Amino acid sequence: MIANDVEPGLASRRDRGDDDWNAVMLNALINVPVAPYLKDNRVTPPIATGLVTSLTAVEAGPATAKLLRTRSQFIMAEMWQKQDVSVDATFLHHDHPQLSQYQIRADVDYWLNHRRHPLITLITKWPASASPGQKREVGNS
């Protein structure tokens, strides 16, 4: 689901009969949560950057209740494809936690230059439930 503050602009274009209402988002890079938000908002979920491949307008309801909303930070294709990794990543990393910033930069580099960053992915996928300095266990509980 698109972020609450981005959705009205897209809906306005669609409601005006703009057949190309979703063009601004196609192939855009957008920040997405890769874990659920906690109800008490104590912790921001990890953030990654994805590529928008399609958009579909649907009414909110039971089918959309469990979907996570994107973040508001996105860069249209015509912009990110002309800029270098540093410019795009600096805009997208916003004020996200440091590990998410590393993941965002790695993701932008992947989308722009097709480079993979397995070490960053390993680090950012490490269980986040343990606090710093606490023993972290991986596997079945």
C-alpha positions, 0 to 999 in steps of 0.5 A: 500500500502506498504511503498515506501522504502519497496516495491522495496525489495519485488518487486525484490524478485517477479521479480526474480521468488521467489514464496515466495516473500511475506513471509517476510511480512506475519504475520509481524507487520507494522505501518499504518496511520489511517487517511489521510496525509494532502497535506501540511504535517503539521501534521503526521496522527495518527499511529497504528500497524496492522498485515499483513494477506495477500499481493497482487501485483497490478499495481498503478492506479485509484484503488490504488490512495486513499490507504494510504501507510504503514510506513516503520517500520515493524517486521517480525513474526519470530522476534516479536513473540519471543520478549516482548512488550517493545522491539517490541514497542520501535522499532515500535514507532520510532519518532511518536507523543506521542499518536501514541506511546501509540497506537502502544504499545497497539497494539503490546500488543494486537497482542502479548498477546491478551490484549485490552487497551480500555482507550488508544483506547478512548484517541487516537481516540479522535478528533485530530482536536482541539489543546491542551486546545481547547474545543473538541466536538464530534458528528454531526456538 
